Amino acid sequence: MKIAEIWRYPVKTMAGEKLERVAVGPLGIEGDRVVHVEDAKGRVITSRSHPRFLGHKGSLSPHGRVLVDGRPWDSPGVAADVMNIVGPGARLVRYDGAERFDVLPLLVATDGAIAAFGHDGRRLRPNIVVGGVEGLSEREWPGACLRIGTVLIGVQDLRQRCIMTSYDPDTQVQDKEITRGIYQRFDGTLALNCFIIEGGEIALGDEVRLVRGRSCAGPEGFIE
């Protein structure tokens, strides 16, 4: 098995950027989901309710600055776009704590499961896509680890999918049958909630090995 794709989403709920190489630390891929959207009352807003955000792309500059469609995330133009989608008082907020993740810091998918899904894998918003995986064998991975060079990733469980899977990542057109299909065919779960045991750097083409043992116990600070 090898790393087939690496994705980072610097702005939570916006489209992400495809990478060739990246550092992985205790909170997953460096720079992932460090900015999010809040409304005027301080509530976190996502594409589940405002899918137009999927039409905007978050990225990091070579110097590590968060960008939205190539503009600084805190620029007036980006602020205007956010308010146009959500309403007056909405804004982008930077937050680096673990609570910025809906579940765990890393989502891993496999090419076998994406093929079985039968739709664009971007709908699943993975951080890492592992290639060379037969069918739905990822469903047997919870409790195991993935070794990628110096990096050791713990696999906790399968990810429960939400309505965001129904939105086309390019057009934002909704097809609720896609989400219904996940529940009918895969018990509502696709891809894997993961945590970092040992950090380091990963790159496209790196070998991925499935390992089992006591070192794959659940992460401290996260509740299963």
PLY file of the C-alpha trace (Angstrom):
ply
format ascii 1.0
element vertex 224
property float x
property float y
property float z
element edge 223
property int vertex1
property int vertex2
end_header
0.00 0.00 0.00
1.15 3.55 -0.70
0.00 7.13 -0.10
-2.06 8.07 -3.17
-3.28 11.52 -2.07
-2.62 14.05 0.71
-5.13 16.82 1.46
-5.10 19.80 3.80
-8.03 22.08 4.62
-6.56 25.24 6.21
-10.03 26.80 6.40
-12.53 24.38 7.87
-15.53 23.79 5.58
-13.87 25.25 2.46
-12.24 23.26 -0.32
-8.74 22.08 0.48
-5.37 21.83 -1.23
-3.71 18.71 -2.60
-0.14 18.24 -1.37
2.90 16.21 -2.34
4.61 16.32 1.06
3.66 17.55 4.53
4.63 17.43 8.19
2.38 15.49 10.57
2.25 16.34 14.27
0.11 15.55 17.33
-2.85 17.40 15.79
-2.60 15.86 12.36
-1.43 17.52 9.18
0.36 20.79 9.79
-1.94 23.76 9.11
-5.14 21.72 8.82
-8.41 23.44 9.81
-6.69 26.27 11.71
-9.31 28.83 10.58
-13.08 28.41 10.84
-16.26 30.42 10.19
-18.40 31.91 12.95
-21.69 33.77 12.68
-22.55 36.98 14.54
-23.44 34.96 17.66
-20.12 33.07 17.68
-21.58 29.79 16.42
-19.36 27.71 14.14
-20.74 27.60 10.60
-19.98 24.79 8.14
-20.94 23.75 4.62
-23.59 21.46 6.07
-25.78 24.55 6.26
-23.85 26.86 3.90
-22.52 24.77 1.00
-21.37 27.82 -0.95
-18.22 27.71 1.18
-17.18 24.63 -0.79
-16.71 26.97 -3.75
-13.86 28.74 -1.92
-10.43 27.21 -1.45
-8.22 27.40 1.61
-4.45 27.01 1.26
-1.17 27.91 2.94
1.37 30.26 1.42
5.05 29.17 1.24
5.51 31.13 4.48
2.64 29.33 6.22
0.02 32.08 5.99
-3.57 30.92 5.53
-5.07 32.04 2.23
-8.61 31.99 0.82
-8.70 31.87 -2.96
-5.13 33.17 -2.90
-5.92 36.11 -0.60
-4.92 36.51 3.08
-7.67 34.94 5.20
-8.07 38.17 7.23
-8.29 40.50 4.22
-11.35 42.76 3.66
-12.29 40.92 0.46
-12.46 37.55 2.20
-14.42 39.09 5.08
-16.96 40.43 2.59
-17.32 37.01 0.96
-17.95 35.35 4.33
-20.64 37.86 5.28
-22.21 37.49 1.86
-22.64 33.76 2.47
-23.62 33.77 6.17
-24.87 37.26 6.93
-23.79 40.42 8.80
-21.33 39.86 11.62
-20.02 36.54 10.28
-16.24 36.23 10.30
-13.27 33.92 10.03
-11.55 32.99 13.29
-8.14 31.41 13.82
-7.98 28.67 16.45
-5.27 26.03 16.78
-6.69 23.87 19.60
-7.74 20.22 19.31
-11.42 21.21 19.57
-11.29 22.52 16.01
-11.76 18.96 14.73
-15.25 17.45 14.58
-13.95 14.04 15.67
-10.20 13.30 15.50
-7.37 15.23 13.81
-6.91 12.92 10.83
-9.27 11.30 8.33
-7.88 8.45 6.25
-9.67 6.93 3.24
-8.65 4.14 0.87
-8.90 3.79 -2.88
-10.82 0.54 -2.46
-13.56 2.16 -0.37
-13.74 5.19 -2.67
-14.19 2.86 -5.65
-16.98 1.05 -3.80
-18.52 4.44 -2.95
-18.58 5.19 -6.67
-18.37 8.98 -6.43
-15.70 11.68 -6.23
-13.54 10.92 -3.18
-13.37 14.63 -2.36
-16.91 14.32 -1.03
-15.39 12.40 1.91
-12.83 15.17 2.64
-9.95 12.84 3.56
-6.53 14.00 4.70
-4.82 10.88 3.37
-5.92 8.44 0.68
-4.16 5.08 0.88
-3.80 3.37 -2.48
-3.50 -0.33 -3.20
-6.28 -1.36 -0.82
-8.62 -4.15 -1.82
-12.33 -3.36 -1.65
-13.70 -2.43 1.77
-10.87 -3.91 3.82
-10.44 -0.53 5.59
-13.48 -1.52 7.63
-11.32 -4.10 9.41
-8.64 -1.58 10.37
-10.06 0.05 13.55
-7.79 -0.84 16.46
-4.76 -1.16 14.19
-2.05 1.32 13.16
-0.69 2.63 9.89
3.09 2.94 9.69
4.37 5.47 7.13
8.11 5.86 7.58
8.62 7.48 10.99
4.92 8.34 11.27
2.60 6.04 13.22
-1.15 6.62 12.87
-3.72 4.98 15.13
-7.05 3.98 13.59
-9.92 4.53 16.01
-13.14 3.83 14.10
-15.14 4.42 10.93
-16.36 7.96 10.24
-20.08 8.58 10.41
-20.95 10.59 7.33
-23.14 13.70 7.15
-25.06 15.67 4.55
-21.86 17.32 3.25
-21.26 14.21 1.15
-24.32 15.15 -0.90
-22.72 18.32 -2.31
-20.70 18.23 -5.52
-17.25 19.65 -4.61
-17.08 21.65 -7.86
-20.64 22.84 -8.46
-22.11 22.62 -4.92
-25.20 21.01 -6.47
-26.84 18.74 -3.93
-27.80 15.09 -4.50
-29.21 13.67 -1.26
-29.29 10.19 -2.80
-25.51 10.02 -2.41
-25.73 10.43 1.36
-28.69 8.03 1.52
-26.59 5.53 -0.42
-23.85 5.68 2.23
-26.41 4.76 4.87
-28.01 2.04 2.77
-24.77 0.42 1.55
-22.19 1.24 4.23
-24.21 1.68 7.45
-23.58 5.43 7.24
-19.81 5.11 7.63
-16.91 5.60 5.22
-13.23 6.38 5.84
-11.42 6.23 9.18
-11.10 8.49 12.22
-7.41 8.49 13.11
-4.94 9.98 15.60
-1.20 10.51 15.60
1.02 8.35 17.79
4.37 9.33 16.26
4.81 12.35 14.01
7.13 13.11 11.14
6.82 13.80 7.42
4.84 11.97 4.77
4.92 12.21 0.97
3.08 10.84 -2.04
4.20 7.33 -2.83
5.36 6.53 0.69
4.80 2.91 1.70
1.94 2.32 4.15
2.02 -0.75 6.40
-0.86 -2.03 8.53
0.36 -3.04 11.99
-1.36 -4.26 15.12
-0.33 -4.21 18.75
-0.55 -2.42 22.08
1.04 0.69 20.55
-2.25 1.29 18.71
-4.25 2.05 21.87
-6.58 5.06 21.83
-5.10 8.58 22.07
-4.86 10.28 25.44
-7.33 13.14 25.62
-9.71 11.71 23.02
-12.77 9.70 24.03
-13.83 6.70 21.98
0 1
1 2
2 3
3 4
4 5
5 6
6 7
7 8
8 9
9 10
10 11
11 12
12 13
13 14
14 15
15 16
16 17
17 18
18 19
19 20
20 21
21 22
22 23
23 24
24 25
25 26
26 27
27 28
28 29
29 30
30 31
31 32
32 33
33 34
34 35
35 36
36 37
37 38
38 39
39 40
40 41
41 42
42 43
43 44
44 45
45 46
46 47
47 48
48 49
49 50
50 51
51 52
52 53
53 54
54 55
55 56
56 57
57 58
58 59
59 60
60 61
61 62
62 63
63 64
64 65
65 66
66 67
67 68
68 69
69 70
70 71
71 72
72 73
73 74
74 75
75 76
76 77
77 78
78 79
79 80
80 81
81 82
82 83
83 84
84 85
85 86
86 87
87 88
88 89
89 90
90 91
91 92
92 93
93 94
94 95
95 96
96 97
97 98
98 99
99 100
100 101
101 102
102 103
103 104
104 105
105 106
106 107
107 108
108 109
109 110
110 111
111 112
112 113
113 114
114 115
115 116
116 117
117 118
118 119
119 120
120 121
121 122
122 123
123 124
124 125
125 126
126 127
127 128
128 129
129 130
130 131
131 132
132 133
133 134
134 135
135 136
136 137
137 138
138 139
139 140
140 141
141 142
142 143
143 144
144 145
145 146
146 147
147 148
148 149
149 150
150 151
151 152
152 153
153 154
154 155
155 156
156 157
157 158
158 159
159 160
160 161
161 162
162 163
163 164
164 165
165 166
166 167
167 168
168 169
169 170
170 171
171 172
172 173
173 174
174 175
175 176
176 177
177 178
178 179
179 180
180 181
181 182
182 183
183 184
184 185
185 186
186 187
187 188
188 189
189 190
190 191
191 192
192 193
193 194
194 195
195 196
196 197
197 198
198 199
199 200
200 201
201 202
202 203
203 204
204 205
205 206
206 207
207 208
208 209
209 210
210 211
211 212
212 213
213 214
214 215
215 216
216 217
217 218
218 219
219 220
220 221
221 222
222 223
